[in-house]
Amino acid sequence: MATRTQSKSRTGSQSRTSGRSAAGSKSMSTSRTAAKTSNSSRSRGSKSQNEDMPNSKFHQLFVDQLKDIYWAEKALVKALGKMQKAATSEELADAITTHQEQTREHVARLERVFESIGQTAKAKKCPAMEGLIEEGQEVIDDTEEDSAVRDAGLIVCAQKIEHYEIATYGSLRTLANRMGHEEAVQLLEQTLNEEKETDVLLTQLAESSVNEEAAAE
C-alpha cells in the first residue's frame, strides 16, 4: 500500500511539474509574440515617421538653418576678400586667402546638402553673419593701415565668424543625424572640421607674432 501511495504521489507531482512547465512555456511564447508585435509596431512607426519627415516642423527647421548659413557663406566670400586686402601680415593674408577658397567650397558643399535631401538651394538673409561682417569692416575703418593692431583686430573678428560657423555646422550635423540624412551628415562634418582648423590657425597666428607686435605699437 505504501508503495502504491508513493507511486501515485510521484505521478501527481510529475503531472503538476509538467503542467507548470507547459504553462511557463506558453507564457514565454506569448511574451515573445508580444515582443515581436511591439518591435514590428515600432518599426512601422519609425518608417512612417521617416516618410513624414520632409513635412515635419523639425525638418523645416533644418532647411531654414541651411538657408541661413548658405547666405552667410556666400556673403563671407566677399567679406574675406576685403579682409585679405586689409591685412598687414603676409601670413595672415595667406590664411585669409586660403579660407576664402575653402568658403567657396563650403558654398558648393551646402548645395550638395540641399540636393541630398531633395531641396533646391536657397539663401535666407543671416542677420548674425551680416553683423559679424560689419564688425570686421569697422575694425578696418578704425585702425591704421599697415599696422599690427589692425591685424589683431581682424583676427578677433575672423575668429568670431569661425565660432559662429562652428556652432552652426555642429548643430546642423546633429539635426541631420537625427533625421538619418547620412550624406548631409558627412558633408556638414567635413566643413565643420575645416572651420575648426581655421580657428586653430588664427589662434596660432595671434599668439606667435601678431598680438606681440600690436602690443608694441
Summary of the structure (lengths in Angstrom):
residues: 217
radius of gyration: 31.8
end to end distance: 117.2
largest distance: 119.0
contacts: 619
relative contact order: 0.11
helix: 89%
strand: 0%
